[in-house]
Structure formats: structure tokens, C-alpha cells
Amino acid sequence: MANKVKLGARPESFKRTVKFPLIEGGEGAIDVTFIYRTKTEFGEFIDKIFAETKQERPADGEFGMREIMGKARDKNAAYLLEVIRGWNLDEPLNRETAEQFCDEFPGAAAEIMEQYRAAIVEGRVKN
């Protein structure tokens, strides 16, 4: 039987198991607890990220690859910290571990971000 829908009864969070390919082969998985946002709140969140990114561009427009990759790692880590309330890794969820995770498992970080977007914007679970 389907659950009854009630407007205004928004959850504080929701859980997903995010699966992703490992570089050495096979599949990894991480259980995450996401922070719930409405579709409109998600739009505001993304607008804030874009605004911050525009402000951080160097005046000469020049970046080296190391700087680009480091900035991408840092931005992805900041994003994860804004959307995840918890994860089932042995390490605690904090800035340092989020950056390490994004550096060592960039595909997993991207999949977490995509699953969050899909859940909020499309209201679906990705398999």
C-alpha cells in the first residue's frame, strides 16, 4: 500500500546508498544521510554556489591544472558538507575527510552530488 502524502510534512533528512565504480575495478558503496531541501531551496543553494564561484576567478583568468583540480576538490567537499548529514565511513564527516574523499574518490563524490540533485529536483532514486 502506498504511503499517504501530506503537504507541509517535510522530512529533515533522507538516506540513500550511493554506488560507484572503483578505479581498480568492482563497485564501492557508501550510505549517506542527505539534508532535505525543497526544489526551490535547492535552486537557492545552487545559485549561491555559482555566485561564490564567479567571485573566486583570478583577475587574469589563468589557472594551472593543480590549482583547478585543488579548487574542484575543495568545492566538491564544501558541497558534500552542505548536503550530507552523515555517512557510514569509519572517518567522521568533516572538512578534512570530505576533501580527502573527493581527492581519492572523485567519481564517488560526483555520484553523491548527482543522486542528491536527482532526489531533490526529480524526486527519484537512482539505481
Contacts in CASP RR format, 6 or more apart in sequence:
PFRMAT RR
TARGET T0000
AUTHOR 0000-0000-0000
METHOD contacts of the structure
MODEL  1
MANKVKLGARPESFKRTVKFPLIEGGEGAIDVTFIYRTKTEFGEFIDKIF
AETKQERPADGEFGMREIMGKARDKNAAYLLEVIRGWNLDEPLNRETAEQ
FCDEFPGAAAEIMEQYRAAIVEGRVKN
10 36 0 8 1.000
10 38 0 8 1.000
11 36 0 8 1.000
12 35 0 8 1.000
12 36 0 8 1.000
13 33 0 8 1.000
13 34 0 8 1.000
13 35 0 8 1.000
13 36 0 8 1.000
13 85 0 8 1.000
14 33 0 8 1.000
14 34 0 8 1.000
14 36 0 8 1.000
14 119 0 8 1.000
15 31 0 8 1.000
15 32 0 8 1.000
15 33 0 8 1.000
15 34 0 8 1.000
16 31 0 8 1.000
16 32 0 8 1.000
16 34 0 8 1.000
16 115 0 8 1.000
16 119 0 8 1.000
16 125 0 8 1.000
17 29 0 8 1.000
17 30 0 8 1.000
17 31 0 8 1.000
17 32 0 8 1.000
18 29 0 8 1.000
18 30 0 8 1.000
18 31 0 8 1.000
18 32 0 8 1.000
18 108 0 8 1.000
18 111 0 8 1.000
18 112 0 8 1.000
18 115 0 8 1.000
19 27 0 8 1.000
19 28 0 8 1.000
19 29 0 8 1.000
19 111 0 8 1.000
20 27 0 8 1.000
20 28 0 8 1.000
20 29 0 8 1.000
20 30 0 8 1.000
20 105 0 8 1.000
20 107 0 8 1.000
20 108 0 8 1.000
20 111 0 8 1.000
21 27 0 8 1.000
21 28 0 8 1.000
21 107 0 8 1.000
22 28 0 8 1.000
28 108 0 8 1.000
30 87 0 8 1.000
30 88 0 8 1.000
30 89 0 8 1.000
30 108 0 8 1.000
30 112 0 8 1.000
31 87 0 8 1.000
31 88 0 8 1.000
32 84 0 8 1.000
32 86 0 8 1.000
32 87 0 8 1.000
32 88 0 8 1.000
32 112 0 8 1.000
33 84 0 8 1.000
33 85 0 8 1.000
33 86 0 8 1.000
33 87 0 8 1.000
34 83 0 8 1.000
34 84 0 8 1.000
34 85 0 8 1.000
34 116 0 8 1.000
34 119 0 8 1.000
35 82 0 8 1.000
35 83 0 8 1.000
35 84 0 8 1.000
35 85 0 8 1.000
36 120 0 8 1.000
37 45 0 8 1.000
37 120 0 8 1.000
38 120 0 8 1.000
39 120 0 8 1.000
39 121 0 8 1.000
42 117 0 8 1.000
42 120 0 8 1.000
42 121 0 8 1.000
45 82 0 8 1.000
49 75 0 8 1.000
49 79 0 8 1.000
53 75 0 8 1.000
56 71 0 8 1.000
63 71 0 8 1.000
70 103 0 8 1.000
72 102 0 8 1.000
73 99 0 8 1.000
73 102 0 8 1.000
73 103 0 8 1.000
73 106 0 8 1.000
74 99 0 8 1.000
74 102 0 8 1.000
76 102 0 8 1.000
76 106 0 8 1.000
76 109 0 8 1.000
76 110 0 8 1.000
76 113 0 8 1.000
77 95 0 8 1.000
77 98 0 8 1.000
77 99 0 8 1.000
77 101 0 8 1.000
77 102 0 8 1.000
77 109 0 8 1.000
78 98 0 8 1.000
79 113 0 8 1.000
80 98 0 8 1.000
80 101 0 8 1.000
80 102 0 8 1.000
80 109 0 8 1.000
80 112 0 8 1.000
80 113 0 8 1.000
81 93 0 8 1.000
81 94 0 8 1.000
81 95 0 8 1.000
81 98 0 8 1.000
83 112 0 8 1.000
83 113 0 8 1.000
83 116 0 8 1.000
84 93 0 8 1.000
84 112 0 8 1.000
86 93 0 8 1.000
87 93 0 8 1.000
89 97 0 8 1.000
89 101 0 8 1.000
91 97 0 8 1.000
91 100 0 8 1.000
101 108 0 8 1.000
101 109 0 8 1.000
102 109 0 8 1.000
114 126 0 8 1.000
115 126 0 8 1.000
118 124 0 8 1.000
118 125 0 8 1.000
118 126 0 8 1.000
119 125 0 8 1.000
END
